[in-house]
Amino acid sequence: MINKKYNISLLYVEDDELTREGLSSILSYHIDELYFASNGEEGYELYKSKKPDLVLSDIKMPKLDGIAMSKKIKQYDPLARIILLTAFNESEYLLESIKLNIDAYITKPVNIEELFDNIQKIAEIVELKKEKNKINNLLDEYKKTVDLSSIVSKTNPKGIITFVNEQFENISGYKKEELLGKSHNIVRHEDTPAEVFKEMWHTIRVEKKPWYGKIKNKKKDGGSYYVKTVINPILDEDGNILEFIAVRSDITELEETKLKLEDAYKVTAEKYTHASSLSRLYEDAFDKSSIIIRVTNDMKIKYVNDMFCELTGYSKEELIGESYWTIKHPKTQKNLLEKAFISAKEDGIWKGQLKGITKDKKDIHYISTIVSIKDINNNLIEYLGIRLDITKVIALHEELEETQREIIYTMGEIGETRSKETGFHVKRVAEYSKLLALKYGLSESESETLRLASPMHDIGKVGIPDSILNKPGKLTVEEYDKMKEHTQIGYELLKNSTRDILKASAIVAYEHHEKWDGSGYPRGLSGENIHIFGRITAICDVFDALAHERPYKKAWELDRIIALFKEERAKHFDPTLIDLFLENIDDFLEIKNAYEGRF
């Protein structure tokens, strides 16, 4: 039962009035803003004027069909999100839809559950994008606030001033024109020891770390002021310093008051109470707005706040006094967490992404900041942990990755189905490919990428006529040349993707018919000039094809296949890979048998 309201705008384009009214009556209950068009031309104009979050369109329409309208919309707005509705027999539009990066391709009659599953995924992405824009706007406001409330300057790597804000001008008494192009020595006060600046430059130039400190500066009129300063080196991707940004807060009044108090050798009870009260207010505000855990230096939980308990499902009584390691995720190595705490102890702070577990054994993901709290003698008192829950973001990311994997398998099965083969051919080739990749020495990550990419090796067959694909007899020279085009078609279909798996799929589609001796196609590559993904998939594809019946042949016996592989070693196939395959033939047969007889 679909009962959710989506906070998105949707443009529905359908030329058939009855169909449009029927589906619109359902959409109107679940979509916040709904627009209608009766043809592609009207739909394109509405898109430009309304800027909807999602377009839902039929393909066959007068004036401008759904594909043509989608092209125009994508040219106008490359980030537009589109779902196309089509009759089952309109497979000729599939390639065009993939090239256009259409979000979903749903056949008629429309399955409402399937439609709303796709709408929900897109709605979640749209809402995340809106939230991201909101955060970016908020960051801009924070930046403006800092600029208004703080004293900001920028210098080049040589320490020459390139920017000052109005607050800098106000406190120093200099105009911007008097400061730009000058060294910060222009405001240097003789009371500030040279050692301070020596330490500062060593920290920001040599260690390339932020410097924190208090500095006494001189005004243009000879007066003085104190600033609490943070100077941060801005680095490029190669670690070279681009510039320094300094943010200061005026503590002149505080420092002058401190000096007076030091002269008097006492702090009044009233001022102490005021400071203590402010401290408690800040602590209370921090506690109520963050997920907090405090851990002793012997790794016992000292304190958790209410938000921590809400996240994990534990009560304070269940956690306080217990070892910190009791709430560690079972799959997180203890030594990795120990390194994080050691880093916090040595550097003062550690920040990174961690995985946790709730009381009822559900995974949680969070950004963790660990701060070491030390006394005036630099002895560690405790660790303060501040967490940001990102579980929903991780879950959405994993769901998107799973969707991508399902699409790849489905597309791979489309190519095989057109040549009357079972979808389990692509699954077997996928599993063979990963096993052989691991035997060859590729990493788990590379091997998994190949497993996910290899189902697309014959996707280019969608562009080959059925009369050639399913011909029971031998192909003519012209037919064979046409058949060979499927490698180029598959590559053209996938080559422009920015996704790692689809980029790997493009390589597999393009090179799985190349041969070690250079006699393959489409480019006649040889030896290690053929990508390792193509060399592995070639062996796995041929093995499975020979081991199973095809329209033009019966299945081969294992001895005959092995004999062929030995004969084609260093001719058709990479000799090292063939040796690995034959040495581990029982493992490949186990995969083959696991998927045998399944459709």
C-alpha positions in Angstrom: 0.0 0.0 0.0 1.5 3.4 -1.1 0.6 6.0 1.5 3.5 8.4 1.4 3.5 12.0 0.3 6.6 13.1 -1.6 7.8 16.7 -1.3 8.7 17.0 -5.0 7.3 18.5 -8.2 6.5 16.2 -11.1 5.7 16.8 -14.7 3.5 14.0 -16.3 3.5 13.9 -20.1 0.9 11.6 -21.8 -1.1 12.2 -25.0 -3.8 9.6 -24.2 -6.4 11.6 -22.1 -7.9 8.5 -20.3 -4.4 7.2 -19.4 -3.3 10.6 -18.2 -6.4 11.2 -16.1 -6.2 7.7 -14.6 -2.6 7.9 -13.5 -2.9 11.5 -12.5 -5.6 10.7 -10.0 -3.1 8.4 -8.3 -0.2 10.7 -8.5 -2.1 13.7 -7.1 -2.5 11.9 -3.7 1.3 11.4 -3.4 3.1 14.3 -5.2 3.3 17.8 -3.7 3.2 19.7 -7.1 1.9 18.0 -10.2 1.9 19.4 -13.8 0.5 17.9 -17.0 1.2 18.0 -20.7 -0.4 16.2 -23.6 2.6 16.0 -25.9 6.4 16.3 -25.9 6.5 19.9 -27.2 4.1 21.1 -24.5 6.1 19.1 -21.9 9.4 20.7 -22.9 8.0 24.2 -22.5 6.4 23.3 -19.2 9.8 22.0 -18.0 11.5 25.2 -18.8 8.9 27.3 -17.0 8.2 25.1 -14.0 11.6 23.4 -13.4 10.0 20.2 -11.9 12.1 17.8 -9.9 11.0 14.8 -12.0 9.6 14.2 -15.5 7.3 11.1 -16.1 6.6 10.6 -19.8 5.2 8.3 -22.3 7.5 7.7 -25.4 5.1 7.6 -28.4 3.4 11.0 -28.6 2.5 13.5 -31.4 4.5 16.6 -32.2 7.5 15.5 -30.1 7.9 11.9 -28.8 9.3 11.1 -25.3 12.8 10.4 -26.5 13.1 13.6 -28.5 11.6 15.6 -25.6 14.1 14.0 -23.2 17.0 15.0 -25.4 15.8 18.6 -25.4 15.3 18.6 -21.7 18.8 17.1 -21.1 20.3 19.7 -23.4 18.6 22.4 -21.4 19.3 20.8 -18.0 21.8 17.9 -18.0 20.8 17.1 -14.4 17.1 16.6 -15.2 15.6 13.4 -13.8 13.3 11.5 -16.2 11.3 8.2 -16.0 10.0 6.9 -19.4 6.9 4.7 -19.7 6.8 2.4 -22.8 5.1 -0.6 -24.3 7.0 -3.9 -23.9 7.8 -4.1 -27.6 9.6 -0.8 -27.8 13.1 -2.2 -27.0 14.6 -0.1 -29.8 14.4 2.9 -27.5 16.5 1.2 -24.8 19.9 2.2 -26.2 18.8 5.8 -26.7 17.4 5.9 -23.1 20.7 4.6 -21.7 22.7 7.2 -23.6 20.5 9.9 -22.3 21.1 8.7 -18.7 17.3 8.2 -18.1 16.7 7.3 -14.5 14.1 4.5 -15.1 12.5 2.7 -18.0 9.1 1.2 -17.1 7.0 -1.0 -19.4 3.3 -0.6 -19.8 0.8 -1.5 -18.3 2.4 0.4 -15.5 3.0 -1.4 -12.2 2.2 1.2 -9.6 4.4 -0.3 -7.0 7.4 -0.3 -9.4 6.6 3.2 -10.5 6.5 4.5 -6.9 9.6 2.6 -5.9 11.5 4.6 -8.6 9.7 7.9 -7.6 10.7 7.3 -4.0 14.4 6.7 -4.8 14.5 9.9 -6.9 12.5 11.9 -4.3 15.1 10.9 -1.7 18.0 12.0 -3.9 16.1 15.3 -4.7 15.5 15.9 -1.0 19.2 15.2 -0.2 20.2 17.7 -2.9 17.9 20.3 -1.4 19.3 19.6 2.0 22.8 20.0 0.6 21.9 23.3 -1.0 20.4 24.4 2.4 23.7 23.4 4.1 25.8 25.3 1.5 23.6 28.4 2.0 24.0 28.0 5.7 27.8 27.7 5.3 27.8 30.9 3.3 25.9 32.6 6.1 28.4 31.3 8.6 31.2 32.7 6.4 29.5 36.1 6.4 29.1 35.9 10.1 32.8 35.1 10.6 33.7 37.9 8.4 31.5 40.3 10.3 32.6 39.1 13.8 36.2 38.1 13.3 39.4 39.8 12.2 40.5 38.0 9.0 43.5 38.3 6.7 45.2 36.3 4.0 48.8 36.2 3.0 50.8 34.6 0.1 53.4 31.9 1.0 56.0 34.6 1.5 53.8 36.3 4.2 52.7 39.3 2.1 49.2 40.5 2.9 46.7 39.8 0.0 43.4 40.4 1.9 42.1 42.0 5.0 38.5 42.4 6.1 36.8 45.5 7.5 37.3 44.3 11.1 41.1 44.2 10.5 41.0 47.8 9.3 38.9 48.9 12.3 41.2 47.4 15.0 44.5 48.2 13.4 43.6 51.7 12.2 45.1 51.1 8.8 43.2 51.3 5.5 43.1 48.3 3.2 45.3 50.1 0.7 48.0 50.6 3.3 48.1 46.9 4.2 47.9 45.0 0.9 51.3 44.1 -0.4 52.9 44.6 3.0 54.3 42.1 5.5 52.4 41.5 8.8 55.4 43.2 10.5 53.5 46.4 9.9 51.4 45.6 13.0 54.1 43.7 14.9 54.5 44.9 18.5 57.9 44.9 20.1 56.4 43.3 23.3 55.7 40.1 21.4 58.8 37.8 21.8 60.6 36.8 18.6 60.3 33.2 19.7 56.6 33.4 19.2 57.0 34.2 15.5 59.8 31.7 15.1 57.5 28.9 16.4 54.6 30.2 14.3 56.5 30.1 11.0 58.0 26.7 11.8 54.5 25.3 12.5 52.7 26.7 9.4 55.6 26.6 6.9 57.6 23.5 7.9 55.0 21.3 9.6 52.2 22.8 7.5 49.9 22.7 10.5 47.5 25.3 12.0 49.1 27.6 14.6 47.1 28.7 17.6 48.2 31.5 19.9 47.8 35.0 21.4 49.6 38.0 19.9 50.0 41.6 20.9 49.9 43.9 17.9 50.5 47.6 17.3 47.9 50.0 15.9 48.7 52.7 13.3 48.5 55.4 16.0 51.0 53.5 18.2 48.4 52.0 20.5 48.2 48.2 21.1 45.6 45.4 20.9 45.6 41.7 21.7 44.2 39.0 19.4 43.6 35.3 19.8 44.8 33.9 16.5 44.5 30.8 14.3 46.7 30.7 11.2 46.0 27.9 8.8 48.1 27.0 5.8 46.0 26.2 2.7 47.6 23.4 0.7 47.1 22.2 -2.9 46.6 18.5 -3.7 50.4 18.0 -3.8 50.9 19.5 -0.3 52.3 22.8 -1.6 51.3 26.0 0.4 48.9 28.2 -1.6 48.3 30.8 1.1 47.8 31.4 4.8 44.4 32.4 6.3 44.4 34.0 9.7 41.3 34.4 11.8 41.6 36.5 15.0 39.3 37.5 17.8 39.8 40.7 19.8 40.7 39.8 23.4 42.2 43.2 24.2 39.6 43.9 26.9 40.1 40.5 28.4 43.9 40.7 28.4 43.9 44.2 29.9 41.5 43.0 32.6 43.7 40.1 33.2 46.7 42.3 33.6 44.8 44.4 36.1 43.8 41.4 38.0 47.3 40.1 38.1 48.4 43.4 39.4 45.9 43.1 42.2 46.8 39.4 42.8 43.2 38.3 43.1 39.9 37.5 41.3 36.7 38.7 42.9 34.1 36.2 43.9 31.5 38.0 41.7 33.6 37.7 38.6 34.5 34.1 39.3 30.7 33.2 39.7 30.0 35.0 36.5 32.7 33.1 34.6 31.6 29.8 36.2 27.9 30.5 35.2 28.9 31.2 31.6 31.0 28.0 31.5 28.0 26.0 32.6 25.7 27.6 30.0 28.2 26.8 27.2 28.5 23.2 28.5 24.8 22.8 28.7 24.2 24.1 25.2 27.0 21.8 23.8 25.5 18.8 25.6 22.0 19.3 24.2 23.1 19.8 20.6 25.6 17.0 20.1 26.0 13.3 20.6 28.5 13.1 23.4 30.6 10.3 25.1 33.4 10.9 27.6 36.0 8.1 28.2 38.6 7.9 30.9 42.3 7.5 30.1 42.0 3.7 31.0 39.1 3.4 28.4 36.2 3.3 30.8 33.0 5.1 29.8 32.7 8.1 32.1 29.6 9.8 30.7 27.1 9.7 27.8 24.4 12.2 27.1 20.7 11.7 26.2 21.4 12.0 22.5 24.0 9.2 22.7 21.5 6.9 24.4 18.8 7.7 21.8 21.3 6.7 19.0 22.5 3.5 20.6 19.4 2.3 22.6 21.4 1.9 25.8 20.6 3.7 29.0 23.2 5.7 30.9 23.2 3.1 33.7 24.1 0.3 31.2 27.1 2.2 29.9 28.7 4.3 32.5 31.6 2.5 34.2 31.8 -0.1 31.4 34.7 -0.6 29.1 34.6 1.4 25.9 35.3 -1.7 23.9 31.9 -3.2 24.9 30.2 -0.9 22.4 32.7 -1.5 19.6 31.3 -3.0 16.4 32.2 -6.6 16.1 33.7 -6.1 12.6 35.8 -3.0 13.6 39.3 -4.0 14.6 40.3 -2.9 18.0 43.7 -1.7 17.0 42.2 0.8 14.5 40.2 2.4 17.3 43.3 2.3 19.5 45.2 4.2 16.8 42.5 6.9 16.8 42.7 7.4 20.5 46.5 7.5 20.3 46.3 10.1 17.6 43.9 12.2 19.6 46.3 12.0 22.6 49.3 13.0 20.6 47.8 15.6 18.3 44.9 16.8 20.5 42.2 15.7 18.1 41.2 12.9 15.7 38.4 12.9 13.2 37.1 10.1 11.0 34.2 7.8 10.0 33.4 4.9 12.2 30.9 2.1 12.4 29.0 1.2 15.6 26.2 -1.1 16.7 23.0 -0.4 18.8 21.9 -2.4 21.7 19.5 -4.4 19.4 22.4 -5.2 17.1 21.7 -2.7 14.3 24.6 -1.1 12.5 25.1 2.7 12.9 27.5 4.9 11.0 28.8 8.2 12.3 31.5 10.9 11.9 33.5 10.9 15.2 35.7 13.6 16.6 37.9 12.5 19.5 39.5 15.3 21.6 42.0 14.7 24.4 41.3 16.7 27.5 44.5 17.5 29.4 45.4 19.4 32.6 47.7 22.4 32.8 50.7 20.0 33.0 49.6 18.3 29.8 48.6 15.2 31.5 45.6 13.3 29.9 42.4 13.6 32.0 39.9 12.0 29.6 38.8 11.7 26.0 35.7 13.7 24.7 33.9 12.0 21.8 31.5 14.0 19.6 29.5 12.1 17.0 27.4 13.0 13.9 25.0 10.2 12.9 25.2 9.5 9.1 23.5 6.1 9.2 20.7 7.2 6.8 23.2 8.7 4.3 25.3 5.4 4.3 22.1 3.3 3.9 21.0 5.4 0.9 24.5 5.2 -0.6 24.4 1.3 -0.3 20.9 1.2 -1.7 22.1 3.2 -4.7 25.0 0.9 -5.2 22.8 -2.1 -5.0 20.4 -0.6 -7.6 23.4 0.0 -9.9 24.5 -3.6 -9.6 20.9 -4.8 -10.3 20.8 -2.6 -13.4 24.1 -4.0 -14.7 22.9 -7.6 -14.3 19.6 -6.8 -15.9 21.3 -5.1 -18.9 23.7 -8.1 -19.2 20.8 -10.5 -19.2 19.1 -8.4 -21.9 22.1 -9.0 -24.2 22.1 -12.7 -23.5 18.3 -13.1 -23.7 18.3 -11.7 -27.3 20.6 -14.6 -28.3 18.2 -17.0 -26.5 20.6 -17.8 -23.6 19.7 -17.9 -19.9 20.4 -15.1 -17.6 22.6 -17.5 -15.6 25.3 -17.3 -18.3 26.2 -13.8 -17.1 26.1 -14.9 -13.5 28.4 -17.8 -14.2 30.8 -15.6 -16.1 30.7 -13.0 -13.3 31.6 -15.6 -10.7 34.3 -17.3 -12.9 35.8 -13.8 -13.6 36.1 -12.9 -9.9 37.7 -16.3 -9.0 40.2 -16.1 -11.8 41.0 -12.4 -10.9 41.8 -13.4 -7.3 43.9 -16.4 -8.5 45.8 -14.0 -10.7 46.6 -11.7 -7.7 44.2 -8.8 -8.3 42.9 -7.2 -5.1 39.5 -8.0 -3.6 38.3 -4.6 -4.7 39.5 -5.0 -8.3 38.1 -8.6 -8.4 34.7 -7.5 -7.2 34.6 -4.6 -9.8 35.3 -7.2 -12.5 32.6 -9.5 -11.1 30.1 -6.6 -11.3 31.3 -5.5 -14.7 31.6 -8.8 -16.6 27.8 -9.3 -17.1 28.0 -6.5 -19.6 30.5 -8.2 -21.9 27.8 -8.9 -24.6 25.5 -5.9 -24.0 26.4 -4.7 -27.5 24.3 -7.6 -28.8 21.2 -5.5 -28.4 22.3 -3.8 -31.6 22.7 -7.0 -33.6 19.7 -8.4 -35.6 18.0 -11.5 -34.3 18.5 -13.2 -37.6 22.3 -13.2 -37.0 22.3 -13.8 -33.3 20.1 -16.9 -33.4 21.1 -18.3 -36.7 21.5 -22.1 -36.2 24.0 -22.5 -39.0 27.4 -21.0 -39.8 27.4 -17.2 -40.4 28.4 -15.8 -43.7 31.5 -13.4 -43.8 29.1 -10.4 -44.0 27.0 -11.8 -41.0 30.2 -12.5 -39.0 31.5 -8.9 -39.6 28.1 -7.6 -38.4 28.2 -9.8 -35.3 31.7 -8.5 -34.5 30.2 -5.0 -34.2 28.7 -5.9 -30.8 32.1 -5.1 -29.1 32.1 -1.6 -30.6 28.4 -1.1 -29.8 28.9 -2.1 -26.2 31.9 0.2 -25.8 30.2 3.2 -27.3 27.2 2.6 -25.0 29.3 2.6 -21.8 32.5 4.6 -22.5 31.2 8.0 -21.3 30.2 6.8 -17.8 32.0 8.2 -14.8 31.0 5.2 -12.6 33.9 2.8 -11.9 31.9 -0.3 -12.6 30.5 1.0 -15.9 34.0 2.1 -17.0 35.2 -1.4 -16.3 32.2 -2.7 -18.2 33.2 -0.6 -21.2 36.7 -2.2 -21.2 35.2 -5.8 -20.9 32.7 -5.2 -23.7 35.4 -3.7 -25.9 38.3 -6.2 -25.4 36.9 -9.6 -24.5 37.2 -10.8 -28.1 40.9 -9.7 -28.4 43.4 -12.5 -28.6 46.8 -12.9 -27.1 48.5 -13.3 -30.5 46.8 -10.2 -31.9 44.4 -12.0 -34.2 41.2 -10.9 -32.3 38.9 -8.0 -32.8 37.9 -5.1 -32.9 41.4 -3.6 -32.6 43.8 -6.5 -33.0 45.4 -5.9 -29.6 48.0 -8.5 -28.4 49.6 -9.7 -25.2 49.4 -7.4 -22.2 48.2 -4.5 -24.3 44.8 -6.2 -23.8 43.4 -5.1 -20.4 43.6 -7.8 -17.7 39.8 -7.5 -17.4 39.4 -8.4 -21.1 41.8 -11.3 -20.9 40.1 -12.8 -17.9 36.6 -12.4 -19.3 37.6 -13.9 -22.6 38.6 -17.2 -20.9 35.5 -17.3 -18.7 33.1 -16.4 -21.5 34.5 -19.1 -23.9 34.5 -21.7 -21.1 30.9 -21.2 -20.3 29.8 -20.9 -24.0 31.5 -24.2 -24.8 30.2 -26.0 -21.7 26.6 -25.2 -22.6 24.3 -25.7 -25.6 23.9 -22.8 -28.0 21.5 -22.3 -31.0 24.3 -23.3 -33.3 26.0 -26.1 -31.3 25.8 -28.8 -28.6 27.6 -28.5 -25.2 31.2 -29.8 -25.3 32.6 -32.4 -22.9 35.1 -31.1 -20.3 38.1 -33.1 -21.9 37.4 -31.4 -25.2 37.3 -27.9 -23.6 40.6 -28.5 -21.7 42.2 -29.8 -24.9 41.1 -26.6 -26.8 42.4 -24.3 -23.9 45.8 -26.1 -24.0 45.9 -25.7 -27.8 44.9 -22.0 -27.7 47.4 -21.2 -24.8 49.5 -18.2 -25.9 47.4 -18.0 -29.1 43.9 -17.0 -28.2 44.4 -16.8 -24.4 46.9 -15.4 -21.9 49.2 -18.3 -21.0 49.5 -17.4 -17.3 45.7 -17.1 -17.0 45.1 -20.5 -18.8 47.6 -22.2 -16.4 45.8 -20.8 -13.4 42.4 -21.8 -14.8 43.4 -25.4 -15.5 45.2 -25.7 -12.1 42.0 -24.7 -10.4 39.5 -26.3 -12.8 37.6 -28.0 -9.9 36.8 -24.6 -8.4 35.3 -23.3 -11.7 33.3 -26.5 -12.1 31.9 -26.0 -8.7 30.6 -22.6 -9.8 29.3 -24.1 -13.0 27.4 -26.8 -11.2 25.9 -24.4 -8.7 24.1 -22.5 -11.5 23.3 -25.5 -13.7 19.7 -25.9 -14.8 18.6 -22.6 -13.4 16.9 -19.9 -15.3 
